[in-house]
């Protein structure tokens, strides 16, 4: 899906800018979750939640600009539809990151220490996965064969995150914590891994585009 004309290049730049804003949202969320694990005060977590919300808003603004550029442009309908779906899938990553920090601050989640290593690894794998998502979409837009390898890396990361979530849940429900607290933490974990799930959904679209591309 290479972009060659001036108008196409402008759309490509907006798509890449949007990706960068989405990744920045996830990075700020990761900082917030790591602060939670480090036992930082609620006031600091609230600041990071607001920063995550701000970055998600910046991603939304670029998304709207990109969508408007696509609607105004001269791309064929099928290609325009694919790119709009790509933007929407990317934006859902930022929405999921924002939801994690909202949950942390509103619910006052407290993660038991025995889960810290697994949660920290989920965050780290998700951050690396988002880096691969960004590179994969950039490669797709440039018409590079590297997109397929990067898509495989994103899918592998999603499997790793699923495994870490299962292990975390097993540890969680083996504790003597009150059931209400276990359910609160379980829901936090589900929201955290949702980012990786949505990244895989986005990459599924990339793979569809790659499969339809002429040899």
C-alpha positions in Angstrom: 0.0 0.0 0.0 2.7 2.5 -1.0 1.8 6.2 -1.1 3.2 8.1 -4.1 1.2 11.3 -4.8 1.5 14.5 -2.7 -2.0 14.1 -1.3 -1.3 10.4 -0.5 1.9 11.4 1.3 0.0 13.9 3.4 -2.5 11.2 4.5 0.4 8.8 5.2 2.1 11.4 7.4 -1.1 11.9 9.4 -1.5 8.1 9.8 2.0 7.9 11.1 1.5 10.9 13.4 -1.6 9.3 14.8 0.3 6.1 15.5 2.9 8.0 17.4 0.3 9.7 19.5 -1.3 6.4 20.3 2.0 4.8 21.3 2.7 7.9 23.5 -0.7 7.2 25.2 0.3 3.6 25.9 3.7 4.7 27.2 2.1 7.1 29.7 -0.3 4.4 30.8 2.7 2.0 31.3 4.4 4.7 33.4 1.2 4.8 35.5 0.9 1.1 36.0 4.6 0.9 37.0 4.0 3.7 39.4 1.1 1.7 40.9 3.4 -1.3 41.3 6.1 0.9 43.0 3.5 2.1 45.5 3.4 5.7 44.4 0.7 7.9 46.1 -2.7 8.3 44.5 -2.0 11.9 43.7 0.9 10.8 41.4 -1.3 8.2 39.8 -4.0 10.8 39.2 -1.5 13.0 37.5 -0.4 10.1 35.2 -4.1 9.3 34.5 -4.7 12.9 33.4 -1.6 12.8 31.2 -2.8 9.6 29.6 -6.2 11.2 29.0 -4.4 14.2 27.5 -2.4 12.1 25.1 -5.4 10.1 24.1 -7.1 13.4 23.3 -4.2 14.4 21.1 -4.4 11.0 19.3 -8.2 11.7 18.7 -7.4 15.1 17.2 -5.0 13.6 14.7 -7.4 10.8 14.0 -10.1 13.2 13.1 -7.7 15.2 10.8 -6.6 12.0 9.1 -10.3 10.9 8.6 -11.1 14.2 7.1 -8.2 14.0 4.7 -9.2 10.6 3.6 -12.8 11.7 3.0 -11.6 14.7 0.9 -9.0 12.7 -1.0 -9.2 11.0 -4.3 -8.4 7.4 -3.1 -10.6 4.6 -4.4 -13.4 3.6 -2.1 -11.9 0.2 -1.1 -8.6 1.7 -0.1 -10.2 4.6 1.7 -12.3 2.1 3.7 -9.3 0.0 4.6 -7.4 3.0 5.8 -10.3 4.3 7.9 -10.6 0.9 9.5 -6.8 0.9 10.2 -7.1 4.3 11.9 -10.1 3.1 14.0 -8.2 0.0 15.0 -5.1 2.1 16.0 -7.2 4.5 18.0 -8.8 1.7 20.0 -5.3 1.0 21.5 -5.2 4.5 23.0 -8.8 4.1 24.3 -7.8 0.9 26.0 -4.8 2.5 27.6 -6.9 5.4 28.9 -9.4 3.0 30.4 -6.7 1.2 32.4 -5.6 4.4 34.1 -9.2 5.5 34.7 -9.8 2.1 36.4 -6.6 2.4 38.5 -7.5 5.8 39.8 -11.3 5.4 40.2 -11.2 1.9 41.8 -8.1 2.3 43.9 -6.7 -1.0 42.7 -4.0 -2.5 44.9 -1.9 -5.2 43.3 -0.4 -7.8 45.7 3.3 -8.1 45.6 3.4 -11.7 44.3 1.7 -10.4 41.1 4.1 -7.5 40.5 6.6 -9.4 38.3 3.9 -10.7 36.0 2.1 -7.4 35.7 5.4 -5.6 35.1 6.2 -8.1 32.4 2.8 -7.7 30.8 3.4 -3.9 30.6 6.9 -4.4 29.2 5.7 -6.9 26.5 2.8 -4.6 25.6 5.2 -1.6 25.2 7.5 -3.7 22.9 4.4 -4.9 21.0 3.3 -1.3 20.4 6.7 -0.5 19.0 6.3 -3.4 16.5 2.7 -2.3 15.7 4.0 1.2 14.8 6.8 -0.2 12.7 4.5 -2.7 11.0 1.9 -0.2 9.9 4.7 2.1 8.7 6.1 -0.7 6.7 2.7 -1.5 5.3 2.1 2.1 4.2 5.6 2.1 2.6 4.9 -1.1 0.7 7.7 -2.9 2.5 7.9 -6.7 2.9 9.1 -6.1 6.5 5.4 -5.6 7.5 4.8 -9.4 7.5 7.7 -10.2 9.9 6.6 -7.4 12.2 3.0 -8.7 12.1 4.3 -12.1 13.3 6.1 -10.4 16.2 3.0 -8.6 17.3 1.0 -11.9 17.2 3.7 -13.6 19.2 3.6 -10.9 21.8 -0.1 -11.2 22.2 0.3 -14.9 23.0 3.0 -14.1 25.6 0.6 -11.6 27.2 -2.2 -14.1 27.3 0.1 -16.6 29.0 1.2 -14.0 31.6 -2.4 -13.1 32.3 -3.3 -16.8 32.9 -0.4 -17.2 35.3 -1.3 -14.0 37.1 -4.9 -15.1 37.5 -3.8 -18.5 38.9 -1.6 -16.8 41.5 -4.4 -14.3 42.3 -7.1 -16.9 43.0 -4.7 -19.0 45.1 -4.4 -16.2 47.6 -6.6 -15.6 50.6 -7.6 -12.1 49.5 -11.3 -11.3 49.8 -13.3 -12.3 46.7 -14.3 -8.7 46.0 -10.6 -7.7 45.9 -9.7 -10.6 43.7 -12.5 -9.6 41.2 -11.2 -6.0 41.2 -7.7 -7.2 40.3 -9.0 -9.7 37.8 -10.9 -6.9 36.0 -7.8 -4.7 36.1 -5.7 -7.5 34.4 -8.4 -7.9 31.8 -8.3 -4.2 30.9 -4.5 -4.2 30.8 -4.3 -7.2 28.4 -7.0 -5.7 26.2 -4.4 -3.4 24.7 -2.5 -6.4 23.4 -5.7 -8.1 22.2 -6.6 -4.9 20.2 -3.1 -4.8 18.8 -3.6 -8.3 17.4 -6.9 -7.3 15.9 -5.2 -4.4 14.2 -2.5 -6.7 12.8 -5.1 -9.1 11.5 -6.3 -6.2 9.3 -2.7 -5.6 8.2 -2.3 -9.3 7.3 -5.6 -9.1 5.2 -4.2 -6.2 3.3 -0.9 -8.0 2.8 -2.7 -11.1 1.5 -4.6 -9.0 -1.0 -1.5 -7.2 -2.2 -0.3 -8.2 -5.7 2.9 -10.3 -5.7 
